[in-house]
Amino acid sequence: MILFSGILYQFFGKRVPFIILAFIALFDALLLFFIIRSTQNPIENTSRFSRTRGTPIWRLLMDPYVMICAGALTMVQKKNKEN
């Protein structure tokens, strides 16, 4: 993709790679919108009680792997603030 952008920049100017990138992003957003819209069933999504229930935060915090990750992130943040 970088080579393609470089060629576009060299032959057509600064704007063309960004315009093509914007059209690709727009095309991707439109496809995503139509795919998500076609997979949802509007009858099931009307009731707010029909959602699946998530895991409570206290139960997640009791998980040892989550505790290790949270502790590591806290230590990294403390180390960065000291510098």
Backbone torsions as a table, in degrees:
resi	resn	phi	psi	omega
1	MET	NA	-34.6	-179.3
2	ILE	-66.2	-41.0	178.7
3	LEU	-63.3	-42.6	178.8
4	PHE	-61.5	-43.1	179.0
5	SER	-66.4	-38.6	178.3
6	GLY	-63.6	-40.5	178.4
7	ILE	-66.6	-44.0	177.2
8	LEU	-60.5	-42.2	179.9
9	TYR	-63.9	-42.6	-176.3
10	GLN	-68.0	-40.7	-174.4
11	PHE	-93.8	-26.6	-173.2
12	PHE	-120.3	-8.3	177.1
13	GLY	107.1	-178.5	-173.9
14	LYS	-69.5	-35.8	-170.2
15	ARG	-75.1	-32.9	-169.9
16	VAL	-60.7	-45.6	178.2
17	PRO	-59.8	-36.7	-179.4
18	PHE	-73.4	-35.0	177.1
19	ILE	-66.1	-43.4	178.1
20	ILE	-64.0	-40.7	177.3
21	LEU	-62.9	-38.6	177.5
22	ALA	-65.2	-40.8	177.7
23	PHE	-66.9	-36.7	176.8
24	ILE	-64.3	-42.7	178.6
25	ALA	-65.1	-39.9	177.9
26	LEU	-64.7	-43.6	178.0
27	PHE	-61.6	-42.4	178.6
28	ASP	-63.8	-42.0	179.3
29	ALA	-65.0	-40.2	178.4
30	LEU	-65.0	-44.3	177.2
31	LEU	-61.1	-44.0	179.6
32	LEU	-62.8	-41.0	179.1
33	PHE	-61.7	-45.7	-178.3
34	PHE	-71.7	-33.0	178.5
35	ILE	-70.0	-45.6	179.4
36	ILE	-65.4	-40.1	-179.4
37	ARG	-64.4	-36.3	-178.1
38	SER	-78.2	-21.1	-178.6
39	THR	-90.6	-15.3	-179.4
40	GLN	-85.4	139.6	176.2
41	ASN	-100.1	114.2	-174.1
42	PRO	-65.6	-22.9	-179.6
43	ILE	-71.6	-39.8	-178.2
44	GLU	-75.1	-27.8	-175.7
45	ASN	-85.3	-2.0	-178.4
46	THR	-78.7	-30.9	-178.4
47	SER	-87.7	129.4	179.8
48	ARG	-81.8	-11.1	178.9
49	PHE	-89.0	-7.4	-178.1
50	SER	-87.4	0.5	179.3
51	ARG	-71.4	151.9	173.6
52	THR	-74.2	145.7	-178.1
53	ARG	-87.6	137.7	178.3
54	GLY	-85.1	173.2	177.9
55	THR	-79.6	134.6	178.1
56	PRO	-64.4	151.7	-175.9
57	ILE	-64.6	-34.6	-179.2
58	TRP	-66.4	-33.0	178.4
59	ARG	-71.4	-36.8	176.4
60	LEU	-66.3	-39.0	-179.8
61	LEU	-69.4	-20.6	177.7
62	MET	-80.3	-12.4	178.4
63	ASP	-69.7	127.6	-176.4
64	PRO	-63.9	-33.4	179.9
65	TYR	-68.4	-38.2	177.2
66	VAL	-67.6	-39.0	178.7
67	MET	-63.7	-40.5	178.4
68	ILE	-64.4	-44.8	179.4
69	CYS	-64.9	-42.0	179.3
70	ALA	-64.9	-40.7	177.3
71	GLY	-64.8	-41.4	178.7
72	ALA	-64.3	-41.8	178.1
73	LEU	-64.5	-38.1	178.5
74	THR	-65.2	-42.2	179.3
75	MET	-65.8	-38.9	178.8
76	VAL	-65.3	-41.6	179.3
77	GLN	-65.3	-40.4	177.8
78	LYS	-64.3	-40.4	179.6
79	LYS	-65.0	-39.9	179.4
80	ASN	-68.7	-33.9	-179.7
81	LYS	-72.4	-27.6	179.0
82	GLU	-72.1	-29.5	-178.0
83	ASN	-79.7	NA	NA
